Amino acid sequence: MRLFAAVLPPGEAVRELGAAVDLLHRLPGADGLRWTGRPGWHFTLAFYGEVEEGLTGPLAERLARAAGRTPPVPLALGGGGHFGGRALWAGVSGDVTTLRLLADRAEAAARRAGVPMEEHRRYRPHLTVARSRHSMDFGPYVTALDTFAGRPWTAGELCLVRSNLPRSGVPGEQPRYETVERWPLAGAGG
């Protein structure tokens, strides 16, 4: 199974960001972008890739512990940025320190469960809204997102998500995301 750990924004936050992203569709070059599907919007905490079935149980146990040790995280979607000229993302504000801690714990859970992980990189919270096959100037898009500030919300769960990649070969088809398990964030921090 192709898996990752994530925080899922609530429906209201998705609708607010969706309205801002709809305005981006009017910008020059927008028709050449692959816009991510709103039902799948998420903050990836740790990407695990293909996980052997025998490791999913130990991974789930360790993720449950990580969630139990981490408090709910107050967040708000806002602003944006890009990675190179290939990915446009919406940003997040609020308790980013605890969100990073949760990402570190989700990565550590995988390592301890025996899931092979790539080299550790500092977590940079973002929600990908569009991708480009070719390098492009996302400057106007980032400028437009700079004015977006969503209402505060609280991330109260850690989710283990399965990524079902498209198999039909239809251009523009999106991966489908299925939440396999979820655990409440219940800790006192630290």
trRosetta pair geometry for C-beta under 8 A, 3 or more apart (Angstrom, degrees):
i j d omega theta_ij theta_ji phi_ij phi_ji
1 50 7.1 144 74 -147 26 56
1 51 5.5 -29 68 56 81 89
1 53 7.1 93 -5 -86 99 67
1 56 6.7 43 40 -81 132 131
1 162 5.4 -62 -175 -125 114 109
1 180 7.7 69 165 -79 153 151
2 48 7.9 163 -170 82 45 83
2 49 6.3 -52 -137 -173 76 35
2 50 5.5 -34 -87 -83 69 58
2 51 7.6 142 -108 7 19 79
2 162 6.6 97 71 -163 63 66
2 163 4.5 -68 109 62 112 94
2 164 7.6 160 52 -77 113 31
2 165 6.8 46 30 -26 160 100
3 48 4.6 -10 83 60 89 125
3 49 7.6 -11 47 62 62 21
3 51 4.9 -23 23 5 122 130
3 56 7.5 148 -45 -112 159 96
3 59 7.6 94 108 129 156 159
3 160 6.1 -7 -165 -177 118 91
3 161 6.8 145 -154 78 64 46
3 162 5.8 -37 -95 -99 73 58
3 163 7.2 -175 -88 8 21 84
3 180 7.2 -40 -120 7 111 145
4 44 5.2 -35 162 -138 140 101
4 45 7.5 150 164 47 89 65
4 46 6.4 -176 -159 91 74 50
4 47 4.6 -25 -109 -113 114 56
4 48 5.8 -173 -90 13 48 80
4 160 7.8 169 87 -154 31 52
4 161 5.5 -22 66 62 78 97
4 163 6.6 41 4 -29 105 116
5 44 7.4 97 75 -165 53 59
5 45 4.4 -56 104 63 98 111
5 46 4.6 27 37 45 111 90
5 48 7.4 80 -15 -27 81 108
5 63 6.3 -167 -108 -124 125 127
5 103 7.8 162 93 -125 118 54
5 106 3.8 -148 82 -163 160 136
5 109 7.7 90 -60 57 153 130
5 110 7.9 -133 -18 -45 122 113
5 158 6.3 -10 -169 -179 106 98
5 159 7.0 149 -159 81 55 49
5 160 6.0 -32 -100 -99 67 61
5 161 7.4 144 -113 15 16 85
6 42 4.2 8 -179 169 142 128
6 43 5.9 146 -161 74 80 51
6 44 5.4 -45 -97 -103 94 42
6 45 5.8 -176 -96 1 31 88
6 158 8.0 141 72 -164 32 55
6 159 5.1 -33 69 69 80 101
6 161 5.1 0 18 -3 124 131
7 42 6.9 152 74 -168 42 79
7 43 4.5 -8 57 57 94 111
7 45 6.4 87 -15 -49 85 111
7 73 7.3 -49 -125 54 155 134
7 75 7.9 106 136 -4 147 160
7 99 7.1 -72 -5 -136 155 101
7 102 7.4 63 -53 111 120 148
7 155 4.5 -8 -161 -147 129 139
7 157 7.3 145 -131 81 68 63
7 158 7.0 -47 -82 -110 74 51
7 159 7.0 141 -99 18 25 96
8 41 7.7 108 -148 96 72 66
8 42 5.2 -42 -99 -112 67 90
8 43 7.8 -155 -74 22 25 76
8 157 7.2 -14 35 75 94 111
8 159 5.7 28 -16 3 107 149
8 179 7.4 -49 -38 -82 147 130
9 13 4.0 -104 170 90 118 132
9 14 5.5 149 96 -54 111 79
9 17 7.5 54 102 2 163 137
9 41 6.3 -35 36 116 111 111
9 42 7.5 -165 3 -110 77 39
9 43 7.4 91 -40 -17 88 98
9 75 7.8 -108 -108 96 92 130
9 77 6.5 18 -121 -50 153 122
9 127 7.2 -11 -18 -95 130 152
9 153 6.8 96 -155 75 81 149
9 155 7.8 -60 -97 -89 51 92
10 13 5.2 94 58 10 71 103
10 14 7.2 -134 103 -5 36 91
10 153 5.3 -149 21 -162 118 150
11 14 5.5 -58 -147 37 33 113
11 15 6.3 34 156 -20 68 104
12 15 5.7 -52 -148 34 32 112
12 16 6.5 33 153 -19 64 104
12 151 7.0 -39 134 58 119 123
12 153 7.0 161 72 -82 108 133
13 16 5.7 -51 -148 35 33 112
13 17 6.3 26 156 -11 65 107
13 76 7.9 -155 -122 -143 116 47
13 77 5.4 126 -172 -5 105 122
13 150 5.5 70 -140 170 79 148
13 151 7.3 -126 -92 60 75 78
13 153 5.2 -84 -54 -1 127 151
14 17 6.0 -58 -146 43 29 105
14 18 5.9 38 152 -29 64 110
14 38 5.6 110 179 -174 114 102
14 41 5.6 155 -119 55 103 139
15 18 5.4 -53 -144 34 29 119
15 19 6.7 34 156 -23 62 99
16 19 6.1 -53 -158 27 30 110
16 20 7.0 23 148 -11 62 104
16 77 6.8 154 90 62 115 126
16 148 8.0 137 148 -169 93 105
16 150 4.4 120 109 -122 143 100
16 151 6.6 -177 -64 12 163 86
17 20 5.6 -57 -155 39 40 111
17 21 6.1 38 150 -19 72 107
17 41 7.3 155 84 -164 142 164
17 77 5.1 -51 -70 132 118 159
17 90 5.6 -3 -144 -110 127 173
17 127 7.4 -16 -164 94 165 146
17 129 7.5 -139 162 -95 115 127
17 148 7.1 80 -119 172 63 142
17 150 6.1 -31 -57 -69 82 134
18 21 5.6 -55 -142 39 32 110
18 22 6.3 44 154 -30 64 99
18 38 5.5 19 -94 -110 118 139
19 22 5.6 -43 -151 23 31 118
19 23 7.3 33 151 -18 57 98
20 23 6.0 -53 -164 28 37 111
20 24 7.2 40 142 -23 64 101
20 90 7.7 104 88 -107 134 127
20 144 7.7 154 -179 140 90 95
20 145 6.6 88 156 -117 127 68
20 148 4.2 37 -126 -105 155 137
21 24 5.3 -46 -157 25 45 118
21 25 7.3 59 146 -31 65 91
21 35 7.2 122 168 -152 123 121
21 90 7.8 -74 -67 -56 105 125
21 129 5.3 -146 -113 -166 127 135
21 130 7.9 160 -151 -37 111 105
22 25 5.8 -41 -165 11 40 118
23 26 6.1 -47 -173 19 47 113
23 144 6.5 -161 111 178 112 131
24 27 5.6 -36 -167 6 54 118
24 30 6.2 156 139 -114 71 127
24 88 7.9 163 -177 139 154 154
24 129 7.6 78 52 129 160 137
24 130 7.5 -140 125 -21 141 143
24 141 5.5 53 -144 -134 118 92
24 144 5.8 156 -92 96 83 147
24 145 7.4 12 -76 -58 126 90
25 30 4.9 147 -150 157 38 148
25 35 7.5 -15 -89 -71 99 149
26 30 6.7 54 35 7 14 157
27 30 5.0 111 63 -46 73 113
27 140 5.4 163 -157 119 136 126
27 141 6.2 -165 62 -78 166 77
27 144 6.8 -123 -61 -24 137 152
28 140 7.4 54 44 58 88 162
29 32 5.4 -54 -170 35 66 114
29 33 7.1 72 138 -33 79 97
29 136 6.1 158 176 -169 146 145
30 33 5.7 -51 -159 18 44 116
32 132 6.8 39 123 -131 95 95
32 133 8.0 -102 167 28 92 95
32 134 7.9 -40 158 41 128 104
32 136 7.5 139 97 -70 126 156
33 88 7.3 -16 -146 14 142 129
33 130 4.3 7 169 -176 131 126
33 131 6.8 143 -166 67 81 33
33 132 5.6 -55 -112 -81 75 79
33 136 8.0 -106 -80 46 93 154
34 130 6.5 147 75 -160 46 68
34 131 4.8 -21 62 62 103 88
34 132 7.3 174 16 -84 82 29
34 133 7.4 82 -15 -40 115 84
34 172 6.3 -165 -127 -125 96 70
35 129 6.7 -22 -149 159 76 69
35 130 5.0 -32 -103 -99 57 90
36 40 6.4 -111 169 80 99 108
36 41 6.7 114 117 -85 120 74
36 128 5.5 104 -34 110 152 88
36 129 5.7 -127 32 -150 107 26
36 130 6.5 -131 -7 -73 81 35
36 131 7.3 80 -54 -11 91 93
36 174 6.9 110 -151 -131 53 126
37 40 4.7 64 78 19 96 108
37 41 7.7 -137 100 -38 50 72
37 174 4.4 114 -18 140 123 175
38 41 5.5 -20 -151 -18 45 115
39 177 7.5 -178 120 47 84 101
40 174 6.6 -165 9 155 149 130
40 175 6.9 121 -139 84 161 83
40 176 7.3 -140 -80 -142 124 32
40 177 4.4 124 -128 8 95 124
41 127 5.6 37 -169 -173 96 121
41 129 7.8 13 -113 -96 111 70
42 127 6.9 170 78 -126 21 93
42 159 7.7 -97 -141 66 131 131
42 161 6.7 -24 -134 -32 174 168
42 177 6.9 -159 -14 178 138 169
43 92 6.9 -2 -95 -31 138 153
43 99 7.4 -41 141 -166 152 125
43 125 5.6 0 -154 -153 126 92
43 126 7.3 143 -128 66 83 26
43 127 5.8 -62 -78 -76 72 85
43 155 8.0 -56 39 -102 135 147
44 47 5.7 11 179 -60 134 89
45 99 7.9 -134 -109 179 100 76
45 102 5.9 -73 -136 120 139 92
45 103 4.1 -149 -162 -107 82 72
45 106 4.3 75 120 35 123 158
45 107 7.7 -135 139 -37 83 79
45 123 7.2 -5 -154 -134 57 138
45 158 7.4 -36 10 -142 161 95
46 103 6.1 148 -48 -163 83 69
46 106 4.0 -169 4 116 125 107
46 107 4.3 -177 -110 -72 133 69
46 109 7.8 163 50 48 161 97
46 110 6.1 -160 141 -9 142 134
46 117 7.7 -38 -173 -125 113 126
48 51 5.1 8 136 -59 127 116
48 59 7.4 38 -119 -143 160 150
48 110 5.4 -160 -105 -123 107 142
48 115 5.3 -34 -150 171 111 145
48 117 7.3 -59 -121 -94 61 84
49 116 7.9 -41 58 79 127 89
51 55 5.4 -118 180 79 95 116
51 56 5.9 111 123 -74 124 79
51 59 6.6 -23 -166 -23 148 160
51 115 5.6 -28 -120 -121 103 116
52 55 4.8 82 66 5 86 106
52 56 7.8 -138 96 -26 47 79
53 56 5.9 -38 -158 1 41 116
54 57 7.5 -48 -175 22 38 103
55 58 5.8 -61 -158 49 54 106
55 59 5.6 58 146 -27 81 109
55 113 5.6 108 -171 144 93 105
55 114 5.5 -129 -120 79 117 101
55 115 5.5 135 157 -73 144 82
56 59 5.5 -57 -143 39 31 115
56 60 6.1 34 157 -23 66 105
56 180 7.9 -86 -164 152 124 153
57 60 5.8 -55 -147 34 28 110
57 61 6.5 29 155 -19 63 104
58 61 5.6 -51 -147 33 34 114
58 62 6.5 27 158 -13 66 107
58 112 7.9 -140 157 114 109 76
58 113 3.9 153 119 -144 103 95
58 114 6.7 41 90 22 148 102
59 62 6.0 -63 -152 41 30 105
59 63 6.2 28 153 -18 67 109
59 109 6.4 91 -155 139 62 100
59 110 6.0 21 -127 -107 105 63
59 113 4.2 141 -77 132 61 172
59 115 5.9 50 -89 -37 121 130
59 160 7.4 116 125 -122 110 141
60 63 5.7 -55 -143 38 31 110
60 64 6.3 37 155 -25 64 103
60 160 6.4 -70 -102 -21 81 163
60 181 5.5 60 -133 37 114 166
61 64 5.8 -53 -153 30 29 113
61 65 6.8 28 150 -16 62 103
61 113 7.6 145 54 -99 91 114
62 65 5.6 -49 -152 34 37 113
62 66 6.5 41 149 -21 66 103
62 108 7.9 -136 166 110 126 72
62 109 3.5 158 125 -153 113 91
62 110 7.6 -169 88 -48 139 30
62 112 5.5 158 -121 78 153 117
62 113 5.2 -132 9 -53 140 108
63 66 5.4 -50 -147 35 37 115
63 67 6.3 38 154 -19 67 103
63 106 6.4 35 -118 -124 92 75
63 109 4.9 108 -69 158 59 163
63 158 6.1 -158 175 124 99 130
63 160 5.9 105 98 -62 173 113
63 181 7.5 121 87 93 136 124
63 183 6.4 162 128 9 89 140
64 67 5.9 -54 -149 36 30 110
64 68 6.3 30 153 -19 63 110
64 183 4.9 -179 -118 -103 62 151
65 68 5.6 -58 -147 38 31 113
65 69 6.4 21 157 -13 65 110
65 109 7.3 164 59 -109 97 112
66 69 6.1 -66 -151 40 28 105
66 70 6.3 12 157 -13 65 119
66 102 7.0 110 156 -148 109 65
66 105 3.8 148 -146 146 116 118
66 106 6.0 155 132 -72 165 53
66 108 7.5 147 -94 67 126 98
66 109 5.1 -78 -31 -56 135 129
66 158 6.6 145 97 -134 102 179
67 70 6.0 -71 -142 41 30 104
67 102 7.9 47 -99 -140 56 106
67 157 7.3 0 -144 -158 133 47
67 158 4.0 -135 -89 22 110 127
67 183 3.7 143 56 107 165 119
67 184 6.4 125 154 81 121 32
67 185 5.4 -105 -165 -91 79 52
67 186 6.8 54 138 13 79 84
67 187 7.7 177 144 -17 35 102
68 183 7.1 -67 -43 163 75 126
68 184 7.9 60 -89 81 60 74
68 186 5.2 -20 -134 58 54 108
68 187 5.8 92 140 -59 40 92
69 105 7.0 -168 72 -135 117 154
69 187 4.1 48 173 -87 21 149
69 190 7.8 -92 172 79 95 67
70 73 7.6 -16 156 -48 108 103
70 98 6.7 133 -165 -177 98 98
70 101 6.5 167 -120 109 112 108
70 102 4.9 87 -154 -92 163 93
70 105 6.4 -152 -52 32 128 160
70 158 7.3 82 58 -48 134 126
70 185 5.0 -63 98 -147 89 98
70 186 7.9 65 65 40 52 43
70 187 4.7 75 10 33 14 125
70 189 7.2 48 -142 -103 44 41
71 98 6.5 -59 61 -153 90 147
71 185 6.0 58 150 149 18 107
71 186 7.6 -46 -113 135 44 9
71 187 5.3 -96 -52 81 57 70
71 188 6.1 38 -66 -137 109 14
71 189 4.8 -23 -8 -57 118 78
72 154 4.9 29 160 171 120 115
72 155 6.4 173 -164 81 69 53
72 156 4.7 -10 -119 -103 112 69
72 185 4.7 139 -80 87 50 119
73 94 6.9 106 158 123 82 124
73 95 5.1 -140 -157 75 79 115
73 98 4.9 -168 -110 99 103 119
73 99 5.3 106 -167 -69 155 80
73 102 6.9 -82 -47 -16 142 143
73 154 6.7 152 74 -161 39 65
73 155 4.3 -8 59 52 99 107
73 185 6.7 -47 -12 141 82 174
74 94 4.7 -145 114 -165 71 122
74 95 5.2 86 54 -3 76 110
74 152 6.0 0 -174 -171 97 115
74 153 7.7 166 -150 91 57 29
74 154 5.2 -35 -94 -100 59 81
74 155 8.0 -149 -67 17 12 74
75 92 5.3 -17 -167 -174 113 115
75 93 7.1 141 -160 77 61 40
75 94 3.9 -151 -111 42 38 152
75 95 6.9 -87 -69 40 68 73
75 96 7.9 95 -112 -72 92 62
75 99 6.9 72 -84 -65 122 134
75 152 7.1 153 85 -151 31 67
75 153 6.1 -27 69 69 79 75
75 154 7.1 131 20 -113 75 28
75 155 5.6 37 5 -20 127 104
76 92 6.9 149 75 -158 39 65
76 93 5.2 -21 62 62 93 88
76 94 5.3 134 8 -46 74 110
76 149 6.9 20 146 -175 125 74
76 150 5.2 -176 -176 80 80 83
76 151 6.5 -125 -130 122 105 19
76 152 4.6 -57 -71 -93 108 56
76 153 6.8 127 -93 17 57 70
77 90 5.5 12 -167 147 107 127
77 91 7.3 134 -162 83 57 45
77 92 5.8 -43 -104 -100 48 71
77 127 6.9 -33 -123 20 113 142
77 148 7.4 -35 126 136 92 111
77 150 3.8 39 59 18 88 140
78 90 7.5 109 39 180 8 93
78 91 6.0 -44 84 81 54 92
78 92 7.1 101 33 -120 70 25
78 93 5.4 -21 47 1 121 111
78 148 5.8 -169 -137 109 56 73
78 149 4.2 24 -119 -117 123 58
78 150 5.7 -140 -59 18 78 75
79 90 7.3 127 84 -164 46 60
79 91 4.1 -18 82 41 97 128
79 93 7.5 82 15 -39 117 106
79 145 5.9 73 -180 133 30 95
79 146 5.6 20 -127 -119 74 46
79 148 6.7 -159 -45 67 23 83
79 149 7.6 32 -32 -84 69 70
80 88 6.8 16 172 178 125 84
80 89 6.0 174 -156 95 81 49
80 90 5.0 -48 -97 -110 93 44
80 91 5.5 -152 -84 -11 29 88
80 129 7.6 -44 -131 15 128 132
80 141 7.1 -84 113 134 145 84
80 142 5.3 -147 95 -129 98 62
80 145 3.0 6 10 118 131 154
80 146 6.9 -97 34 -55 83 51
80 148 7.1 46 -26 45 105 121
81 88 7.9 -179 99 -152 32 53
81 89 5.8 -15 64 63 71 93
81 91 6.1 66 -1 -60 98 109
81 126 7.0 -87 56 -116 103 129
81 142 5.8 46 -111 -124 34 118
81 145 7.9 -116 -28 86 37 141
82 85 7.1 33 148 -107 135 30
82 86 7.9 144 178 52 100 43
82 87 6.1 158 -158 87 70 54
82 88 5.1 -29 -100 -101 95 56
82 89 6.7 156 -97 16 39 78
82 138 3.9 118 -60 65 156 156
82 141 7.4 83 -60 79 122 118
82 142 6.1 -93 -16 -64 101 119
83 86 6.3 -44 92 62 85 88
83 87 4.4 9 44 56 102 110
83 89 7.1 47 -14 -8 92 120
84 87 7.2 61 52 23 83 79
84 135 6.6 -79 154 -121 100 98
85 132 6.5 -59 142 68 74 136
85 134 7.7 -32 120 131 116 51
85 135 3.3 71 79 -160 137 75
85 136 5.0 153 178 38 106 37
85 137 6.8 -28 -127 -65 111 31
85 138 6.6 -179 -135 -16 58 96
86 131 6.1 2 163 -157 74 80
86 132 5.4 -133 -136 58 43 83
86 135 6.5 -48 -57 -97 75 60
87 128 5.5 -53 -169 -130 113 110
87 130 7.4 163 -153 90 48 52
87 131 5.3 -16 -101 -107 71 77
87 132 7.6 -141 -61 19 33 76
88 128 7.3 104 76 -156 47 64
88 129 5.5 -57 103 63 94 91
88 130 4.4 9 47 57 115 95
88 131 7.5 -151 20 -72 75 32
88 132 7.9 70 -18 -20 97 98
88 138 5.1 179 -92 -140 100 135
88 141 5.3 -40 -135 125 142 147
88 142 7.4 -140 -140 -64 96 76
88 145 8.0 166 177 -30 105 147
89 126 3.8 23 159 176 150 118
89 127 5.9 144 -164 67 89 40
89 128 5.0 -51 -97 -95 92 46
89 129 6.2 145 -120 5 33 82
90 126 7.0 144 68 -165 43 69
90 127 4.6 -21 58 63 96 102
90 129 5.6 75 -22 -36 95 122
90 145 6.3 -146 -110 -155 72 132
90 148 7.3 -60 -136 94 108 141
91 125 7.4 87 -158 102 62 86
91 126 6.3 -39 -102 -112 52 74
91 127 7.9 -148 -61 22 10 83
91 145 7.7 120 7 146 91 124
92 96 6.7 142 102 -93 97 98
92 99 7.3 76 107 -44 140 178
92 125 4.9 -61 44 126 124 126
92 126 7.3 -153 0 -93 96 31
92 127 7.1 93 -46 -15 105 102
93 96 7.0 -59 -146 -43 35 111
94 99 7.7 85 87 -27 98 126
94 152 6.7 126 -92 -131 122 94
95 98 4.4 7 143 25 114 112
95 99 6.5 136 105 -19 71 88
96 99 5.2 -53 -146 39 41 117
96 100 6.2 46 152 -22 69 101
96 125 6.0 -139 -138 18 98 137
97 100 5.8 -53 -152 34 29 110
97 101 6.6 32 147 -21 62 104
98 101 5.2 -47 -147 34 39 118
98 102 6.4 42 152 -20 66 100
98 189 6.8 -73 -112 -121 116 96
99 102 5.7 -50 -151 34 32 112
99 103 6.6 36 148 -19 63 103
99 123 7.6 -149 123 123 83 136
99 125 5.4 15 128 -71 140 144
99 155 7.3 80 -99 37 98 151
100 103 5.5 -51 -149 35 35 114
100 104 6.4 37 151 -19 66 102
100 122 7.7 -10 -147 -173 122 78
100 123 4.8 169 -131 66 77 123
100 125 7.3 -104 -67 -36 74 105
101 104 5.7 -52 -150 36 32 112
101 105 6.4 30 152 -17 64 107
101 189 8.0 54 97 -153 166 72
102 105 5.6 -54 -146 38 32 112
102 106 6.3 35 153 -22 65 104
102 158 6.5 -156 -170 -94 119 115
102 185 7.4 -40 -105 -112 134 124
103 106 5.7 -52 -146 34 31 112
103 107 6.5 30 154 -16 63 104
103 123 3.9 90 102 -101 157 160
103 125 7.7 -145 -45 -74 142 87
104 107 5.8 -56 -151 37 31 110
104 108 6.2 30 152 -17 66 108
104 123 6.8 -115 -49 -15 72 130
105 108 5.5 -52 -141 40 33 111
105 109 6.2 43 154 -29 64 101
106 109 5.6 -44 -148 26 30 117
106 110 7.0 31 152 -17 59 101
106 158 6.9 -169 -84 -159 113 126
107 110 5.9 -55 -159 32 34 110
107 111 6.7 31 149 -16 67 105
107 117 6.3 101 -164 -147 88 158
107 120 6.6 102 156 -116 152 96
108 111 5.6 -53 -147 37 37 112
108 112 6.1 32 156 -15 69 108
109 112 6.0 -60 -147 41 27 107
109 113 6.2 21 155 -16 64 113
110 113 5.7 -62 -145 41 29 108
110 115 3.9 -66 -174 61 90 127
110 117 5.5 106 106 -62 124 121
111 114 7.9 58 175 -58 28 15
111 115 6.9 -77 -69 59 26 77
111 117 5.5 -62 -75 10 85 132
117 120 7.5 39 130 -69 124 70
128 131 6.9 18 177 -56 123 92
130 141 7.6 -96 47 -160 137 157
132 135 7.0 115 103 -108 127 13
132 136 4.8 -118 -165 12 171 117
137 140 7.3 65 120 3 97 87
138 141 4.7 -60 -170 47 76 117
138 142 5.5 78 130 -27 92 100
139 142 5.9 -59 -144 37 27 108
139 143 6.3 29 158 -20 65 107
140 143 5.6 -52 -146 36 32 115
140 144 6.4 33 155 -19 64 105
141 144 5.7 -54 -151 36 31 110
141 145 6.4 26 152 -15 65 107
142 145 5.6 -56 -145 40 33 109
142 146 6.5 52 150 -41 63 95
143 146 5.6 -38 -156 8 32 121
144 147 6.8 -59 -175 26 38 104
144 148 7.8 38 137 -24 64 104
145 148 5.2 -49 -160 20 55 119
150 153 7.7 -32 131 -5 116 106
155 185 6.8 61 118 -3 79 148
156 184 6.1 -24 158 -145 87 77
156 185 5.5 -139 -162 34 39 99
157 182 4.8 5 -179 -176 131 109
157 183 6.5 145 -155 72 77 37
157 184 5.9 -51 -98 -103 73 41
157 185 6.3 -135 -79 -15 18 85
158 182 7.0 161 80 -154 45 60
158 183 5.1 -15 57 60 94 93
158 185 6.3 107 -26 -68 88 86
159 179 5.0 -60 -164 -135 124 108
159 181 7.2 167 -154 89 54 48
159 182 4.7 -19 -103 -102 77 88
159 183 8.0 -178 -79 21 36 64
160 179 7.3 105 72 -163 50 63
160 180 4.8 -57 102 62 98 105
160 181 4.6 21 39 51 115 88
160 182 7.4 -147 20 -71 69 44
161 177 5.2 -5 -178 -170 121 104
161 178 6.8 146 -161 73 68 39
161 179 5.5 -41 -101 -100 76 55
161 180 6.6 171 -111 4 18 87
162 177 7.1 152 76 -156 50 52
162 178 4.6 -18 59 63 102 96
162 179 7.9 -172 17 -86 77 8
162 180 5.1 89 -26 -50 102 112
163 175 5.1 -3 -170 171 92 140
163 176 7.8 143 -160 74 46 44
163 177 6.0 -20 -103 -102 61 74
164 175 6.2 151 74 -170 49 78
164 176 4.4 -18 62 62 111 93
164 177 7.4 -163 20 -76 80 25
164 178 6.5 48 -17 -6 113 110
165 175 5.3 -38 -106 -110 46 99
166 169 7.6 173 137 -39 106 23
166 170 7.0 -110 -177 48 133 81
166 173 3.9 121 -126 108 147 119
166 174 6.9 125 -56 73 116 15
166 175 6.3 -105 -27 -82 76 49
168 173 5.8 131 52 -61 110 169
169 173 7.9 61 66 15 13 137
170 173 4.4 89 74 -42 95 119
179 182 5.9 8 172 -49 126 107
187 190 7.7 -131 151 46 123 72
